[in-house]
């Protein structure tokens, strides 16, 4: 692949939409929405639900645009990304910066004015972490880039929880921990499949710097860490048997693919693991949501109370 090419066609709305990484943002919004619902014993107020998710989506999309801008020269040389709008020249750097600024500031303003300042500042911190610290520094500085940078992408449940409560609570932080533990095996599986491309653009992903076998082992080890983290909501009484069963079944599927990948007998295992990891996270958080309202509906309030109470962190 060549460097960023000259403009071949004028940009349209689909190009700007693509720059916001809508599929990634959609998964983030699902996790944020679950954080909202788990924060309260009843229904989330509709204004907080829709306005909060809109603001979170705008800030997340803005950070994704920064990633497109910063990585345009890399994207142009990788098969998976060479058709991206900035890499092809359909969207100029100037227009990308303006689009990122408008969406990011709009999202922050919406959250600050209509939700609460805490949620707005948390989203801004995540924007800085992913859009600047990870994209411009960590990604190119260390093979632990996705481990350290994963904290910024793990925050959506905290955003949702804070939007409803205005606090940072242990339950929200536990949801963040689950996504934080999920991120390395999820992304390293993709990195294994795209190892040669990352090597060609000098991005020090773990398979490039430490080899395939080392990466496969660490995917397996992080999968065990992830499974342990996903049991914690049940252990502390935050969720019930529906979630526990779902976590065990879904975790068993993740562990299966991690073992297949570790044994290195299936050449398609890396992408299969990557695709399963996306489905896994979505279903796991949906299980949290279903379990939460099952408890509220069927368990007497006197019994359900302790399951839903957490002490805010000052």
C-alpha positions as CSV (number, residue, x, y, z in Angstrom):
1,X,0.0,0.0,0.0
2,X,1.1,3.6,-0.7
3,X,1.0,6.7,1.5
4,X,-2.1,8.8,1.7
5,X,-3.4,9.2,-1.8
6,X,-4.8,12.2,-3.6
7,X,-8.5,12.8,-3.6
8,X,-10.2,10.5,-6.0
9,X,-13.8,11.5,-5.2
10,X,-15.5,14.1,-3.1
11,X,-16.4,13.2,0.5
12,X,-20.0,12.4,1.4
13,X,-21.8,11.8,4.7
14,X,-20.9,8.1,4.6
15,X,-17.2,9.0,4.8
16,X,-17.7,11.1,7.9
17,X,-19.9,8.4,9.4
18,X,-17.3,5.8,8.7
19,X,-14.6,7.9,10.5
20,X,-16.6,7.7,13.7
21,X,-16.2,3.9,13.8
22,X,-19.9,3.2,14.2
23,X,-19.7,-0.5,15.0
24,X,-17.2,0.1,17.7
25,X,-19.3,3.0,19.1
26,X,-22.4,0.9,19.0
27,X,-20.8,-1.7,21.2
28,X,-19.6,1.1,23.5
29,X,-23.2,2.4,23.7
30,X,-24.6,-1.0,24.6
31,X,-22.1,-1.2,27.5
32,X,-23.0,2.4,28.5
33,X,-26.7,1.6,28.4
34,X,-26.2,-1.4,30.6
35,X,-24.3,0.7,33.1
36,X,-27.3,3.1,33.2
37,X,-29.8,0.4,33.9
38,X,-27.7,-1.4,36.5
39,X,-27.3,1.8,38.4
40,X,-31.0,2.0,39.3
41,X,-33.6,-0.5,40.5
42,X,-36.2,0.8,38.1
43,X,-36.4,2.4,34.7
44,X,-33.8,4.9,33.6
45,X,-35.4,8.3,32.9
46,X,-35.9,8.5,29.1
47,X,-34.3,11.9,28.8
48,X,-31.1,10.6,30.5
49,X,-31.2,7.4,28.5
50,X,-31.4,9.1,25.1
51,X,-29.6,12.3,25.7
52,X,-26.8,10.6,27.6
53,X,-26.2,8.0,24.9
54,X,-26.2,10.7,22.3
55,X,-23.6,12.7,24.1
56,X,-21.5,9.6,24.8
57,X,-21.7,8.6,21.1
58,X,-20.6,12.0,19.9
59,X,-17.6,12.2,22.1
60,X,-16.6,8.6,21.2
61,X,-17.1,9.3,17.5
62,X,-14.9,12.4,17.8
63,X,-12.1,10.3,19.4
64,X,-12.4,7.8,16.6
65,X,-12.0,10.5,14.0
66,X,-8.8,11.6,15.7
67,X,-7.6,8.0,15.3
68,X,-8.3,8.1,11.6
69,X,-6.4,11.4,11.2
70,X,-3.4,10.3,13.2
71,X,-3.1,6.9,11.5
72,X,-3.9,7.9,7.9
73,X,-0.3,7.2,6.7
74,X,-0.4,3.8,8.4
75,X,-3.9,3.0,7.2
76,X,-2.9,3.7,3.6
77,X,-0.3,0.9,3.8
78,X,-2.5,-1.8,5.4
79,X,-5.0,-4.0,3.5
80,X,-7.6,-3.8,6.3
81,X,-7.6,0.0,6.4
82,X,-6.3,1.4,3.1
83,X,-9.8,2.4,1.9
84,X,-10.5,4.6,4.9
85,X,-11.6,8.2,4.0
86,X,-8.5,10.0,5.2
87,X,-6.1,7.4,3.9
88,X,-7.6,7.7,0.4
89,X,-7.8,11.5,0.6
90,X,-11.6,11.7,0.3
91,X,-11.6,13.6,3.6
92,X,-8.9,16.2,4.2
93,X,-7.1,16.5,7.5
94,X,-8.6,20.0,7.9
95,X,-12.1,18.7,7.4
96,X,-11.4,15.8,9.7
97,X,-10.2,18.1,12.5
98,X,-13.2,20.3,12.2
99,X,-15.6,17.3,12.2
100,X,-13.9,15.9,15.3
101,X,-14.0,19.2,17.1
102,X,-17.6,19.8,16.3
103,X,-18.8,16.4,17.4
104,X,-16.6,16.2,20.4
105,X,-17.6,19.7,21.7
106,X,-21.2,19.0,21.0
107,X,-21.1,15.7,22.9
108,X,-19.3,17.3,25.9
109,X,-21.8,20.3,25.9
110,X,-24.8,17.9,25.8
111,X,-23.5,15.8,28.7
112,X,-22.5,18.8,30.8
113,X,-25.7,20.8,30.3
114,X,-28.3,18.0,30.2
115,X,-26.8,15.1,32.2
116,X,-24.2,16.1,34.7
117,X,-20.6,17.6,34.8
118,X,-19.1,14.4,36.1
119,X,-20.2,12.4,33.0
120,X,-19.0,15.1,30.7
121,X,-15.5,15.3,32.3
122,X,-15.2,11.5,32.4
123,X,-15.9,11.4,28.6
124,X,-13.4,14.2,28.0
125,X,-10.8,12.2,30.0
126,X,-11.5,9.1,27.9
127,X,-11.3,11.2,24.7
128,X,-7.9,12.5,25.7
129,X,-6.7,9.0,26.7
130,X,-7.8,7.3,23.5
131,X,-7.6,10.1,21.0
132,X,-4.3,11.5,22.1
133,X,-2.4,9.4,24.6
134,X,-3.1,6.0,23.0
135,X,-3.3,7.1,19.4
136,X,-0.2,9.3,19.3
137,X,2.0,7.7,21.9
138,X,1.1,4.3,23.4
139,X,0.2,2.7,20.1
140,X,3.7,3.3,18.8
141,X,5.7,3.1,22.0
142,X,5.1,-0.3,23.6
143,X,3.8,-3.8,22.9
144,X,1.6,-3.3,26.0
145,X,-0.2,-0.5,24.1
146,X,-3.5,-2.2,24.1
147,X,-3.3,-3.3,27.7
148,X,-2.6,0.3,29.0
149,X,-4.7,2.0,26.4
150,X,-7.5,-0.5,27.0
151,X,-8.5,1.4,30.1
152,X,-9.8,4.3,28.0
153,X,-12.0,2.0,25.9
154,X,-13.3,0.2,29.0
155,X,-15.0,3.2,30.5
156,X,-18.5,3.3,28.8
157,X,-20.3,1.4,31.6
158,X,-18.9,4.1,34.0
159,X,-20.2,6.8,31.7
160,X,-23.7,5.3,31.8
161,X,-23.6,4.7,35.5
162,X,-22.4,8.2,36.2
163,X,-25.0,9.7,33.9
164,X,-27.8,8.3,36.1
165,X,-26.3,8.6,39.6
166,X,-23.7,11.4,39.2
167,X,-21.3,9.3,41.1
168,X,-18.4,6.8,40.6
169,X,-19.5,3.6,42.3
170,X,-17.8,0.2,42.8
171,X,-20.4,-1.5,40.6
172,X,-19.5,0.7,37.7
173,X,-15.8,0.1,38.2
174,X,-16.3,-3.6,38.2
175,X,-18.0,-3.4,34.8
176,X,-15.0,-1.3,33.6
177,X,-12.7,-4.1,34.9
178,X,-14.5,-6.7,32.8
179,X,-14.0,-4.7,29.6
180,X,-10.4,-3.9,30.6
181,X,-9.7,-7.6,31.0
182,X,-11.5,-8.4,27.7
183,X,-9.6,-5.9,25.6
184,X,-6.1,-7.7,25.3
185,X,-7.3,-11.1,24.2
186,X,-9.8,-9.4,21.9
187,X,-7.3,-7.2,20.1
188,X,-4.3,-9.5,20.2
189,X,-6.3,-12.1,18.3
190,X,-6.7,-9.5,15.5
191,X,-3.1,-8.6,15.8
192,X,-2.1,-12.2,15.3
193,X,-4.0,-12.3,12.0
194,X,-2.6,-8.9,10.9
195,X,0.9,-9.4,12.2
196,X,2.7,-8.7,8.9
197,X,0.8,-5.5,8.3
198,X,1.6,-4.2,11.7
199,X,5.2,-5.1,11.2
200,X,5.3,-3.3,7.9
201,X,4.2,0.0,9.4
202,X,6.4,-0.4,12.6
203,X,3.6,-0.6,15.1
204,X,4.9,-2.7,18.0
205,X,1.9,-5.0,18.5
206,X,2.7,-8.0,20.8
207,X,3.0,-10.6,17.9
208,X,5.5,-8.3,16.1
209,X,7.7,-7.8,19.1
210,X,7.4,-11.1,21.0
211,X,6.2,-13.6,18.4
212,X,3.1,-15.6,17.8
213,X,3.6,-18.3,20.5
214,X,4.1,-15.6,23.2
215,X,1.0,-13.8,22.1
216,X,-1.1,-17.0,22.0
217,X,-0.1,-17.8,25.6
218,X,-0.9,-14.3,26.8
219,X,-4.3,-14.5,25.1
220,X,-5.0,-17.7,27.0
221,X,-3.8,-16.2,30.3
222,X,-5.8,-13.0,29.9
223,X,-8.9,-15.2,29.1
224,X,-8.6,-16.8,32.5
225,X,-8.3,-13.3,34.1
226,X,-11.4,-12.2,32.1
227,X,-13.3,-15.3,33.3
228,X,-12.4,-14.5,36.9
229,X,-13.5,-10.9,36.5
230,X,-16.8,-11.8,35.0
231,X,-17.7,-14.0,38.0
232,X,-17.3,-11.0,40.4
233,X,-20.7,-9.5,39.8
234,X,-22.3,-12.7,41.1
235,X,-19.8,-13.1,43.9
236,X,-20.5,-9.6,45.4
237,X,-24.2,-10.0,44.9
238,X,-24.5,-7.5,42.1
239,X,-26.1,-10.2,39.8
240,X,-27.9,-13.5,40.1
241,X,-28.0,-17.0,38.6
242,X,-29.1,-15.9,35.1
243,X,-26.0,-13.8,34.7
244,X,-23.8,-16.5,36.4
245,X,-25.0,-19.1,33.9
246,X,-24.5,-16.8,31.0
247,X,-21.0,-15.8,32.1
248,X,-20.0,-19.4,32.5
249,X,-21.4,-20.5,29.1
250,X,-20.0,-17.5,27.2
251,X,-16.7,-17.7,29.1
252,X,-16.5,-21.4,28.2
253,X,-16.8,-20.4,24.5
254,X,-14.1,-17.8,24.9
255,X,-11.8,-20.3,26.6
256,X,-12.5,-22.8,23.9
257,X,-11.2,-20.4,21.2
258,X,-8.3,-19.3,23.3
259,X,-7.2,-22.9,23.7
260,X,-7.7,-23.6,20.0
261,X,-5.6,-20.5,19.3
262,X,-2.9,-21.6,21.8
263,X,-2.7,-25.1,20.2
264,X,-2.0,-23.4,16.9
265,X,-3.6,-26.1,14.7
266,X,-6.3,-24.0,13.1
267,X,-5.1,-21.2,10.8
268,X,-8.4,-19.4,11.0
269,X,-8.5,-19.4,14.9
270,X,-7.2,-15.9,15.3
271,X,-10.1,-14.2,13.4
272,X,-12.6,-16.7,14.8
273,X,-11.4,-15.7,18.3
274,X,-11.6,-12.0,17.4
275,X,-15.2,-12.3,16.1
276,X,-16.3,-14.4,19.0
277,X,-14.9,-11.9,21.4
278,X,-17.2,-9.1,20.0
279,X,-20.3,-11.3,20.3
280,X,-19.1,-12.4,23.8
281,X,-19.0,-8.9,25.2
282,X,-22.4,-7.9,23.7
283,X,-24.1,-11.0,25.1
284,X,-22.4,-10.8,28.4
285,X,-23.7,-7.3,29.0
286,X,-27.1,-8.2,27.8
287,X,-27.1,-11.0,30.3
288,X,-26.3,-8.5,33.0
289,X,-29.3,-6.4,32.0
290,X,-31.7,-9.3,31.8
291,X,-30.5,-10.7,35.1
292,X,-30.8,-7.2,36.8
293,X,-34.5,-6.8,35.9
294,X,-35.3,-10.5,36.6
295,X,-34.1,-9.9,40.1
296,X,-36.1,-6.7,40.5
297,X,-39.3,-8.3,39.1
298,X,-39.2,-11.6,40.8
299,X,-37.2,-11.1,44.0
300,X,-39.0,-9.4,46.9
301,X,-37.7,-5.8,47.4
302,X,-36.4,-6.7,50.9
303,X,-34.3,-9.5,49.5
304,X,-33.2,-7.6,46.3
305,X,-32.1,-4.5,48.1
306,X,-28.6,-5.5,49.1
307,X,-28.0,-6.8,45.5
308,X,-28.4,-3.3,44.2
309,X,-26.7,-1.1,46.8
310,X,-23.2,0.2,46.4
311,X,-21.3,2.8,48.4
312,X,-20.3,5.8,46.2
313,X,-16.6,6.6,46.1
314,X,-15.8,10.1,47.3
